Amino acid sequence: MKKLCEEDIQSKHIIKRLDAVLRLIIEFLMHSDGKKFSIGNVAKILRSIDLSPSEIAKIYGKSSVTDMAPHLYKKKSRKSNV
């Protein structure tokens, strides 16, 4: 049981480091060519490779998924009452 916990802790450390590497790559791409790599575009790319909204929020350093929602989901258009 103790070994399983140690492996779990190591996995969490690896995931945090990989998230940091992804974040650095994203920041580099966004600053080098801001038109193609906006937060919304990158969030959609990460979503397309089956990362969950909570995982994407962690990569961006956001505290909750709702911070990423505007970038991940389309806004519903309101019908006018004309």
N, C-alpha and C positions, 0 to 999 in steps of 0.2 A: 504494500500500500504506500509506503514511504517513497519507493522508487517511482511509482506512478505520479505522485505529487511533484517530485523533482522534474520529471519529464514534462509535466503540465506547465510548470513554472518556466522551464527552458523554452517551451513552445510559445508561451506568451511573450517572452523576451525577443524571440526571433520575429514574431509577428509585429511587435512594436518597431523593431529595426527596419523591417521591410516596409512598413507604413512610412517611416521617416525617409527612406530612400525614394519611395514613390512620390512623396510630398516634394522632395528636392527636385526630382525630375520634372514634376508638374510645374513647380515655380519657375524653373529654368525655361521650360517651353512657353509658359505664359508671358514671361518677360522678353523672350527673344522674338516671339511673333504673337502679339496680343490678340490679333483678329481671329486666328484659327483656334487658339487655346484659351478660351475664357473659362471661368469656373463652371458655367453651365455645360459647355461642351465636354470638358474633362469629366464632370460628374456623370454625364450620359455615357461616355466611353467606359468608365468604370462600372456603371450599371449594366452595360451590354456584356461585360465579361462575368456577370452573375455575382458581383459584389452587392451585398445588401446595403440599403440606405444608411444603416447604423455603421457599417464598415467604412463607407465613403465619408461619413461625418467624422469618424476617428482619424482618417487619413488627413482630412482638412483641419483637424484640431478643433472641431466644433463640439459643443457640449451636448447637443441633442440633434436628433434627426430632423426636427422641424426647422432647424437652421438651414438644412440642405434642401428642404422640400421645394422651394421656389426654383431651384436649379434642376430638379429631377422630374418634376411633373408640370404638364401644361396647365396654363390658367384656363379656367372655364370662361367662355365668353357669355356675356349677359345679353339676352334678347331685349331689344328695345320695345317699349310699349307705345309705339307710334301708331 
